[in-house]
Amino acid sequence: MSRSALGRVAAWVRAHPIAAFTVFFAAFPFLVPYQSLATQVLIFGLFALGFNLLYGYTGLLSFGHAAYYGLGAYGTGIALAKLKVTSLWLALGIGLGTAVVGGACIGFFCLRRRGIYFAMLTLAFAQMLYFVAFHAAELTGGDDGLRGIPLHALGLPGGSLSLRDPLAFYFFAYVLVVLAVAGLKRILDSPFGAVLQAIRENGDRAVACGYDVNRIKLLSFVFSALFAGLAGGLDALRLTVVPVDALYWSTSGQVVIMTLLGGAGTFFGPFVGAATFLILADRLSIFIEAWPIVIGVIFMAFVLFLPKGIWGTLLEKIG
């Protein structure tokens, strides 16, 4: 494809990002080796999307984003496995509520500090939740994880739909993720989204303009937790188990890597980074046991030579 054709495609994607996302991911499960991998990319892309809202658009680096992903997963899983909720919608709602409340509480305390102190506080809260889940074995399953999560049929007007088929589950997640992406686009295009980016560029100037920066940062924290919590809830349904590692620091590290690989502060970067990371991990693990080392080297190369990430660099080259 010529450079001018690529430029036209890029211009169309910029003008119609939701349509481009919807079309591409409708075909995505037929482009990857197996459908479960496509679902994983979709879910972790949503997780990275939540992180990118906080880091890429608001300028707040969180090292503990696994907290909201894990709260969403445990909230959904406990509702189904322990509380015997039979509605997937209600279970996901409980997971989302748990993640949002957790994000509001953690954000309230962490936003009292800036810079590295803020980042380390987010990590400390996430690790605290990890150890709570690890020791509360009767509720969370402890080291074995929360098991026995039933995957009930999805209640729809006029009937129900089984999600046990991988393709059916993919399109269930796909619809929710498209709605989440459309919601994020609406947030970023609003005056609130403009203020977020103003805070990222110069927080002191935003204060001088009369904005309540702390309140806006807290709202960004809550929205970010909402997206991450939805990703966690969907992953709990996908796996029908919640591993305790969902709250561990390595999960937070993965979402940072995905976002930076794709391009922080770009709309599609989180999904590009998630696809790159997960597909590389899937393919490399077949041939080499130490695949994380290879991905680590690739990540360092991107940070050094392509600091805007895959999608950010691509837009720069063809824009």
NORPEHU-V776571 format. One line per field, one symbol per residue. psi: psi as a letter, one per 30 degrees, with the letter a starting at -180 (. if undefined). Layout:
BEGIN
psi: ???
END
This chain:
BEGIN
psi: kleeeeeeeeeeeefieeeeeeeefefefffleleeeeeeeeefeeeeeeeeeeeeffgjjkghffeeeeeeeeeeeeeeeefhkfkeeeeeeeeeeeeeeeeeeeeeeeffllbfeeeeeeeeeeeeeeeeeefiefeffbffljlgjkilkkklkgalkkgfkeeeeefeeeeeeeeeeeeeeeeffleeeeeefeeeejeeeeeffgkieeeeeeeeeeeeeeeeeeeeeeeeeefgkjkfffglfeeeeeeeeeeeeejkglefeeeeeeeeeeeeeeeefefkehefeeeeeeeeeeeefifgleeeeeeeef.
END
